[in-house]
């Protein structure tokens, strides 16, 4: 079983590393970070660099595809969109975290489906013919989308349970000690102080 | 303000990336990944490579030090322990995630203090004269330790709030949409099925 996590300039690190940590212990799984060209790929902060071990040309039939997001995902990158369409044709599961769902949508893979995204991108994904839901993890057929950034951990554990059973996924949760205790209850627009929600909404271009 | 996240062969990726995502938005912060030598550093799975942009020699006075853990942290790596001691002398905050606290302890920095670690390493840290607590995030003076792997997100957000205020940290939480909804309630040994807890305990060498 091959898990391919795709990287592109400006990805958000936790979008990729959350599901990586949850999915890579799957029995018999080989995880590969892949980008158009193999080599270092920088994140959205400019401080973190992950290495893509393989190029698009070298990864053609992953069983599980994971697409992270970022604040400005390359929805017009035809090489990336072509590769997503090509490998999706044979995946067992095609997944995304955060605005990674905008890339799947831009590739035409989510048309007519339910999906989620970062809370600031739920309007944008609707423009691709996708019905956004308010859930943190959305399954629609083989397409599994997670909400913003940290939701990739929940998405990965949920998918790990579907694939390898509850006990496997609970073991992963225990080993990553995922017993979350956030110091605030501000992790969604419904719960955060409205002044913050409005501030971030004002910073997002209407067309993004 | 410089945040230094130290890397070594076999680190656990989410240990480093969780606090990175929570702390790097601090106002005026520059985050640097550092290792004994600059260059690629492989994680504990062998599948993920992060790049250390700077060497120990180039990072001598970080304000915040973050030490990730891993399943087999190099507690006898004198170059690493020396660097931890050197930079700790001038940090404002010295932090760890998971078994990163074993490295701080091995460097002699936690002696007589309260700290935490991965749940499987709480006995091991006691051998360094440290008092382990059952909390997910432990503050003792400027030393801040988080429990296993995913606890680095809680540690990072808690510290971000102490440094830059609740509203800043709540904004970070909202942007990483950290509204955790794990599919199971198995994230600590007190909650997970006992068969899993016993299985993992049996796999840990008594001396680790």
HADDOCK unambig.tbl for C-alpha pairs under 7 A between the chains (distance, minus, plus):
assign (segid A and resid 13 and name CA) (segid B and resid 17 and name CA) 6.84 0.50 0.50
assign (segid A and resid 14 and name CA) (segid B and resid 17 and name CA) 6.19 0.50 0.50
assign (segid A and resid 14 and name CA) (segid B and resid 18 and name CA) 6.77 0.50 0.50
assign (segid A and resid 14 and name CA) (segid B and resid 21 and name CA) 6.74 0.50 0.50
assign (segid A and resid 17 and name CA) (segid B and resid 13 and name CA) 6.85 0.50 0.50
assign (segid A and resid 17 and name CA) (segid B and resid 14 and name CA) 6.19 0.50 0.50
assign (segid A and resid 18 and name CA) (segid B and resid 14 and name CA) 6.78 0.50 0.50
assign (segid A and resid 21 and name CA) (segid B and resid 14 and name CA) 6.74 0.50 0.50
assign (segid A and resid 31 and name CA) (segid B and resid 47 and name CA) 6.05 0.50 0.50
assign (segid A and resid 32 and name CA) (segid B and resid 47 and name CA) 6.35 0.50 0.50
assign (segid A and resid 47 and name CA) (segid B and resid 31 and name CA) 6.05 0.50 0.50
assign (segid A and resid 47 and name CA) (segid B and resid 32 and name CA) 6.36 0.50 0.50
assign (segid A and resid 49 and name CA) (segid B and resid 50 and name CA) 5.85 0.50 0.50
assign (segid A and resid 49 and name CA) (segid B and resid 51 and name CA) 5.41 0.50 0.50
assign (segid A and resid 50 and name CA) (segid B and resid 49 and name CA) 5.84 0.50 0.50
assign (segid A and resid 50 and name CA) (segid B and resid 50 and name CA) 4.66 0.50 0.50
assign (segid A and resid 50 and name CA) (segid B and resid 51 and name CA) 6.26 0.50 0.50
assign (segid A and resid 51 and name CA) (segid B and resid 49 and name CA) 5.41 0.50 0.50
assign (segid A and resid 51 and name CA) (segid B and resid 50 and name CA) 6.28 0.50 0.50
assign (segid A and resid 148 and name CA) (segid B and resid 176 and name CA) 5.81 0.50 0.50
assign (segid A and resid 148 and name CA) (segid B and resid 177 and name CA) 5.05 0.50 0.50
assign (segid A and resid 149 and name CA) (segid B and resid 176 and name CA) 4.93 0.50 0.50
assign (segid A and resid 149 and name CA) (segid B and resid 177 and name CA) 6.27 0.50 0.50
assign (segid A and resid 150 and name CA) (segid B and resid 176 and name CA) 5.78 0.50 0.50
assign (segid A and resid 150 and name CA) (segid B and resid 177 and name CA) 6.18 0.50 0.50
assign (segid A and resid 150 and name CA) (segid B and resid 178 and name CA) 5.50 0.50 0.50
assign (segid A and resid 151 and name CA) (segid B and resid 180 and name CA) 6.96 0.50 0.50
assign (segid A and resid 154 and name CA) (segid B and resid 181 and name CA) 6.33 0.50 0.50
assign (segid A and resid 154 and name CA) (segid B and resid 182 and name CA) 5.20 0.50 0.50
assign (segid A and resid 154 and name CA) (segid B and resid 183 and name CA) 6.65 0.50 0.50
assign (segid A and resid 157 and name CA) (segid B and resid 183 and name CA) 6.94 0.50 0.50
assign (segid A and resid 158 and name CA) (segid B and resid 183 and name CA) 5.80 0.50 0.50
assign (segid A and resid 170 and name CA) (segid B and resid 184 and name CA) 6.58 0.50 0.50
assign (segid A and resid 170 and name CA) (segid B and resid 186 and name CA) 5.56 0.50 0.50
assign (segid A and resid 171 and name CA) (segid B and resid 196 and name CA) 6.22 0.50 0.50
assign (segid A and resid 173 and name CA) (segid B and resid 186 and name CA) 6.15 0.50 0.50
assign (segid A and resid 173 and name CA) (segid B and resid 187 and name CA) 5.15 0.50 0.50
assign (segid A and resid 174 and name CA) (segid B and resid 186 and name CA) 5.73 0.50 0.50
assign (segid A and resid 174 and name CA) (segid B and resid 187 and name CA) 4.39 0.50 0.50
assign (segid A and resid 174 and name CA) (segid B and resid 188 and name CA) 5.61 0.50 0.50
assign (segid A and resid 174 and name CA) (segid B and resid 189 and name CA) 6.96 0.50 0.50
assign (segid A and resid 174 and name CA) (segid B and resid 192 and name CA) 6.73 0.50 0.50
assign (segid A and resid 176 and name CA) (segid B and resid 148 and name CA) 5.83 0.50 0.50
assign (segid A and resid 176 and name CA) (segid B and resid 149 and name CA) 4.93 0.50 0.50
assign (segid A and resid 176 and name CA) (segid B and resid 150 and name CA) 5.77 0.50 0.50
assign (segid A and resid 177 and name CA) (segid B and resid 148 and name CA) 5.06 0.50 0.50
assign (segid A and resid 177 and name CA) (segid B and resid 149 and name CA) 6.25 0.50 0.50
assign (segid A and resid 177 and name CA) (segid B and resid 150 and name CA) 6.16 0.50 0.50
assign (segid A and resid 177 and name CA) (segid B and resid 187 and name CA) 4.73 0.50 0.50
assign (segid A and resid 177 and name CA) (segid B and resid 188 and name CA) 5.62 0.50 0.50
assign (segid A and resid 178 and name CA) (segid B and resid 150 and name CA) 5.50 0.50 0.50
assign (segid A and resid 178 and name CA) (segid B and resid 187 and name CA) 4.40 0.50 0.50
assign (segid A and resid 179 and name CA) (segid B and resid 187 and name CA) 4.29 0.50 0.50
assign (segid A and resid 179 and name CA) (segid B and resid 188 and name CA) 6.04 0.50 0.50
assign (segid A and resid 180 and name CA) (segid B and resid 151 and name CA) 6.96 0.50 0.50
assign (segid A and resid 180 and name CA) (segid B and resid 180 and name CA) 6.68 0.50 0.50
assign (segid A and resid 181 and name CA) (segid B and resid 154 and name CA) 6.32 0.50 0.50
assign (segid A and resid 182 and name CA) (segid B and resid 154 and name CA) 5.19 0.50 0.50
assign (segid A and resid 183 and name CA) (segid B and resid 154 and name CA) 6.64 0.50 0.50
assign (segid A and resid 183 and name CA) (segid B and resid 157 and name CA) 6.92 0.50 0.50
assign (segid A and resid 183 and name CA) (segid B and resid 158 and name CA) 5.81 0.50 0.50
assign (segid A and resid 184 and name CA) (segid B and resid 170 and name CA) 6.59 0.50 0.50
assign (segid A and resid 186 and name CA) (segid B and resid 170 and name CA) 5.55 0.50 0.50
assign (segid A and resid 186 and name CA) (segid B and resid 173 and name CA) 6.15 0.50 0.50
assign (segid A and resid 186 and name CA) (segid B and resid 174 and name CA) 5.73 0.50 0.50
assign (segid A and resid 187 and name CA) (segid B and resid 173 and name CA) 5.15 0.50 0.50
assign (segid A and resid 187 and name CA) (segid B and resid 174 and name CA) 4.38 0.50 0.50
assign (segid A and resid 187 and name CA) (segid B and resid 177 and name CA) 4.72 0.50 0.50
assign (segid A and resid 187 and name CA) (segid B and resid 178 and name CA) 4.40 0.50 0.50
assign (segid A and resid 187 and name CA) (segid B and resid 179 and name CA) 4.30 0.50 0.50
assign (segid A and resid 188 and name CA) (segid B and resid 174 and name CA) 5.60 0.50 0.50
assign (segid A and resid 188 and name CA) (segid B and resid 177 and name CA) 5.60 0.50 0.50
assign (segid A and resid 188 and name CA) (segid B and resid 179 and name CA) 6.03 0.50 0.50
assign (segid A and resid 189 and name CA) (segid B and resid 174 and name CA) 6.95 0.50 0.50
assign (segid A and resid 192 and name CA) (segid B and resid 174 and name CA) 6.70 0.50 0.50
assign (segid A and resid 196 and name CA) (segid B and resid 171 and name CA) 6.22 0.50 0.50
